[in-house]
Amino acid sequence: MTADSLVKNKHLLWRAGFGIGIHQIDDLKNKSTKTLMAELLNDDSFSEITYDTPDLDSAADYMNSTAPAEKKKEMQRLNREQNNELNLNFLNTIVNSKEQMREKMAFFWHGHFASRVVNPRFNKQLLNTIRKNALGNFKDLLFEVSQSPAMLNFLNNQQNKKDHPNENFAREVMELFTMGRGNYTEKDVKEGARAFTGWSYDKEGNFRERKNLHDEDTKTFLGRTGNFDGSDVLNIILDQKATADFITTKIYKFFVNEKVDQDIVSKLSTNFYNSGYDIKKLMTEIFSSSWFYDQKNIGNRIKSPIELMAGMMRILPMHIQNPENLILYQKLLGQMLLYPPNVAGWPNGKAWIDSSTLMVRLQIPQIWSGLRPLEYSPRQDDDIDMGMKSRETAVNKSFKNPNITVDWERIEKLFANKNCEDYLLQNSKSLDMNSVKNFSDRSIKMNVINLMSTPEYQLS
């Protein structure tokens, strides 16, 4: 295999998945890019992510002001425990699933359809809805997400009733989930909100249309007039070419380049629209296009915290003694699964890097290898603490000793006759490899650790 093919395969595995798994090292030189792509897009099976701890009978007890304080405290503890478990099970699936493209696409939609709710049952339902439809049809995905209890709760549609409409859900559906700003008016927001009146759910998380709360009068939405309900509004939104343009542009920025090639996106968007919003077909077109492998699109993305962590976990065979501690790393780096900062989701690019997060990112390979302690504390943010504040000192203390064991013997054998940088870095041209190797004293272990500690490793 040529060096050019190696670069293409690395690029594909990082963009269509979460990097090179240790079992895929030989794939990079033995398989064609076309074959790898076909394997990545194979999503024939699906299994739900869940948690082991049992649900209490009703989340309503937690919200009930008359519930005893002890009952509320127990519910808070259980919610926290289940959300933590769901977080770690999602991360584990991201790292170990053979269906890397499904999980990478689900990770994208997890940020696109961002929500933050306390109820773990609702979080689980939304997460699996996104994963199930990740490479399916965007219409199905949009409808199921819009009718999920997590999203209806997060965007206040429980309070959206005739005579007292709440516009939050309708606004965000148009602004962030489908068309984007500039493609609707304030009148459309008001009329859309009226159409969504009555969309709700029961305490078990089943979608309910409460007819007695629905505004039955005529609405005019995006130039059309009728007695619309929420489903009508979503269908009208999907009829707009602006929706395909908005989604395609966001996918291009995430998977290809933050600097948009408008001609390419316009063609992709048209094909996406004409396919009836077939996500898998869109991603196949992107990954099979020659421009996707242009040098300008390789090694130009700063890895998000989850991508950074997952990439290391995929290529280093490791045993994690206390996997719950990985939640602290998510907090330290600023990306906690299930806890996006707001309804707009997580930022990208340079937003991931500041003076504190950069140092943690560069030192994680040494910390995880037991060469140095963790000397940072999470920022005080009650929204994402998930009840960990009281345990913060104890949790940090546990990081002073290594809790991760890496099978370095396997790594030594795997890279014995290889250049580590060919597999760990997307672009090593700016790196003085002689200095890295000299600093590593020719040890493969130290070479791997030091390569992962470079600014170049932050890019995919």
N, C-alpha and C positions, 0 to 999 in steps of 0.2 A: 504494500500500500504506500502511496506517495505521502509526503509531508503535508501536501495540500488536502488530501483526503482525511488525514488525521485531524487537521484543524477543523474541517467541516463536521466531522463526527462529534468532536468535542463541543462545537458550537451548537449542534442539534441537541445533544444530550443536556446541555445547560439550559437552552431556551424551551425545549419541549418537555423538560423534566427538571430535576433538581441536581443535575450534575452526574458525574461518572460513578456508578456503583463499583465496589471492588471487584465484583464478578463480571464487570463489563470491560475491564482493562484490555483483555484480548479481543473483545468485539471491535475496539477502535481500529485495530489493524487487520482483522479478519472479515469484517462485514462491510458491505457498501453502505453509503449514506441512505440510499433508497430502501434497503432492507431494514436498517435501524428505524427509519421513519415509519415503515409499515408496522413494526413491532410496537413502537410507541403509541401509535394510533389505534392499536387493537384494544378495545374496551368491551369485550364480550361478557365479562362477569362483573357483578357488583355486589358488595357486601357492606352493610351499614356500619358506621362507627357509633359506638354506644359507650355506656359506663356500667360498671358492675353493681354499684350501690343502688338499692331499691328506691323508687320514687315514693314519697309520702303520698297519701291519698289525694291531697288537694293543695295546690299552690295558693289557693285563696286564703288559707289559714295564715299565710305569711303577710298578706295584705290586710287582713281583717284587724281593725283597730281594737276589737274587743278580745282578740286572742291573748292568752296569758303570755307574759314576758318570756317565760321559759320555752314556750312553744315557738315563739318568734325566733329566739336564739338558736334553737335546734334546727329550725328551717333554714336559717342563714348558714349555719354550719354545713348542713347537707347540700344546700345549693352550691356553696363554695367548693365542697369536696367533689361534687359531680361535675361542675364546670372545669375544675382542674383536671379531672380524669379525662373528660372529653377533649380538652386542650392537648393533653399528652398523647391520647390515642390518635388524634388527628395528625400530630407531628410524627408519631411512629408510622402511620400509614404513608405520609409524605415521604419518609425516609426509605421504607422497605417495600412499598407496593411495586409490583411488576408493571402496573398500569400507570406509569409515570406521567403520561400525557393527561390522563383523566385527573390526577391529583394536582398537576400544575394548573390545569384549566380551572379546577375547583378552587384552587388558591387564588387565582385571578378573580373569579366570581365572588369569592368570600370577601374580597376587598371592594368589589363593585357594588354588590348588594349588602352594604355594611349595616350591621345592627348590633346593639348592645343591650341585652336584657338579662335579668337576674335568673329567670326560670330556666334550668338546665334542660328540661324536657323540650321546651320551645327551641332552645339553641341546637339541640340534637336533631330535631325535626328539620330545621332550616339548613343545617350543615349537610344532612343527607339528601335533602331536596336538591341542593346545589351540586353535590357530587354525582347524584344519579343523572342529572340533566346536563352535566358539564360539557359534554361533547354531542349533545342532542340538538334539539330545536330551541332557538331562543324564545319563541312564542310560548312553548310549554314551560320553559324555565321562568319567564316573566310572570305568567299566570300563577304558577305554583308558589313562587316567592311572594307575590303580591297578596296571596290568600293565606300565607303562613302566619301563625299567631305571633311569632317573633317580630316580623316586620309590621304587622298591624298594631302590635303593642308599642313598638319602638317609635313609630310615626303617628301615634295617637289616633288611629282611626276608630278605636273603641268609642271615642268621644265625638265622632262625626255623625250627627243626627239631623234629620230634617228640621228646619227652622233654626238650628244651631250648628251649621256646618263647620267642621275643622279642616282647614286647607292643607295641613302639613303633609299628609300622605300623598295627595294629588300633586302637590308642588314637587316633592322629591322624586316621585315616579317619573315626571317629565324632565326635570332638571338634571338628575343624577343617574337615573336608571335607563332612560330611553333616548330622548331627543336632544337634550342639552339646552342651555340658555340661548335665547334669540329665536327659538322656533315655536314659541307659544306666547300668549298674552296673559295679563293678569285676569282678564275675563275668562280665559280658558281654565285657569287655575280654579276660579270660583265655580264655574260650571262643572269642571271635573270633580271637584269636591262634592258637589250635590249628587253626582252620579255614584260616588262611592259611599254615600250615606247608607248605614245599615250593614256594611261589611264588618264582620266581627268574628268571634270564636268563643267556644266554650272553655271551661277550665281544663278539659282534657286535651285541648289543642286542636279541636275539629273546627274547620271553617264553617261559619254560619252567616247567612244573609237574613238579617232581621227586617222583615218586610214592614213591620210597623214603624221602623225608624228610617225607612227609605223615602226620599223625595221623589214622588211619582210625576211631578210636573215636567213639562218640556224643557230641554236644555239645548243650548247651541254651543258646540265644542269643536274647535279647529275647523270651523266653516260648515259643519254639519248640524242639522237640527232634528231632534227626536226625543222620545222618552227614554233616555239612555240610563243604563246601569253601569256598574264598574267594568263588567266584561265588555260592554260596547265601547267604553272609553279606551280600554287596552287594545282592542282590535283597531280602532281608529288611529291610535298612536302607531301601531305596527304598520298601518297603511302608509305612513309618512316615510318618504325616502330619507328624511333627516335622521330617523331612528337608526337605519342601517349605517349611515355615515358616521354617526356619533359612536356606535358600538365598534365599528371597524377601526376608526381612528384610535380609540382607547386600546384595543387589542394590538394594533400596530405599535403604539408607544410602549406597551408592556413587553411584547415578544420580539420586536425588531429594533426600533430606534426611537428615542424621544423626539428626534428631529424628523418630522413627518415629510415623506415624499408624497406630495399631494396627488400626482398622477397615478402612482401605484395604489394609494388608498382609495382613490375614486373608482378605479377598476375593481378592486377587491370589494368595495362597498356595493357596487352595482351587481356583481355576481352573488354576493351575500343576500341582497334583497330579492333577486330573481330566483334564488334557490329556496325561498320561503324561510330564510333565516336558519340555514343548515350550518351549525357551528363546526362540525367535523369537516365538512367540505371546505369551509373558509380556512381552517387551520392546515388542511392538506395542501391547499393552494399556496399558502404562505411558505410552508416548510419545503415544498418541492420547487419553489421558484429560485432561479439562479441568483437574483438580486438579494435574497435572504443571506447568501453566503459571501456577499461583497465584504471586502476588508473593513469598510466603514461601519458595518453592522456587527462586527466581531469584537468582543472585549470592550464594549462601549457602555455597558450597564453596570451601575453599582449594585451589588447584590443586596437585596433586602435582608434584614436579620434572620428571618426564617430560611431564606435561600442559603445564606452563609452557613448557618448551623447545620441544615440538612445536607449540604454539600460535603461538609467535613464528616458527618456521621455516615454518609454513604460510602466514602472511600476509605475511611479508617475503621477496621473491624474492632469494635469496642464493646465492652460490657459496662453499663451504667448502673452503679450500685444504688444511687438515689435519683431516679429519673425525675422526681418532683422538683429537683433543683434546677432543671432545665427551664422551668417557668421563671425563675429569677433571672436567667440569662435573657429571656424574652423581654422582661421588664427593663433590664439594664440597657438593652440595645434599642428599645423603643417600638417593638412589634410583638404584641401579645395576641395569639390566636384567640378568637371569639371576642376580643376587646379592641376593635378599631377606635381611633380617637374621636370620630364623629361619623355622621351619615355619609360624608364624602369619602370615607375609607382612608387608607394609609397614603402618605405621600410617596414619591419615588425619587430616584436620582440622588442629587446632592443633599436632599433633605435628610437622608439617613446618616449623614456625616456631620458631627460637630466635635469639639475638642475632647469631650468625655467619651462619646460612643466610639470614636476612631481608636482611642487607646485600648478600649475593651476589645474591639474587633481584632486588632493586631495582636493582642496578648492571649486570646482564647486558645490558640494551638498550644501555647506553653502551659496555660492553666490546666487545660484538659489532659495534658501529658504529665502533669504533676511536677513541672519544673519551676512553677512559681505560684503563689497564693493569689486568690482574688482579693483585690484591695479597693473595690468599689462597692457602693451601696445604691440600691434603686432610688430613683427620684420619688419624692413624696407626692403620690397621686392617688388619692382615695378612690378615684374612678376605676383604676386598674389594679389596685392592691389586692382585691379579692380576699380581704381579711388578713393579709400577711404582715401588716404593720407591726403588730404586737410580737411577731415571731422574727422580725427582720434581723435583729442582732444574732439570734441563735442560728438562723439560716445562713447568714454570712459566715459565721464561725465555722460551720461545717465545710465551707469551701476552702478552709486553710489546709485541709488534707485532701489529697486526690480521691475523688470518688468515681473516677472513670479509669478503666484498665484497657489499654490498647494492645492488640496482638501485634507487637512490633516484629516478631519473628516472621509472621506471615507477610508483613510489609517488606521486610528485608528480602525475602525470597522472591516476592512479586516484582520488585523493582531492581533486582540484582543486575540485570543486563539492560536496563532502560535508563533514559534520562528522565528523572522525576518531573522536571519542569514541563516536559512534553505532555504530561497527563494532568498536572495540577494547575497550570496557568493557561489562560486563553492567549495571552500575548506576552512573551518573555523578552522581546527585543529591547525594551528599555532597562532590563535588569542585567547587572554584571554577574553572570553566573559563576565566574571564577571566584569572585569575592564570596558568594554564597557558599560555594563548595569548600573554600578554604576556611571560612568561618565555621562550617559544619564539621571540619576535620575529617572529611570524606565519609562520614557516617550517614547511611541512608536515613536512619531515624531522624538525625538532626537536620539533614538536608530537607526532608519532608516538613518538619516543624518550622524551619526557617523560611521555606518557600511559602507556607501557609500564613506566615507572619509578615509578608510583604504587602505593600499597597496594590501590587499587581494581582494578588489573589482576591482582592475585594471586587474585582471586575469579572463579569461573565459575558 
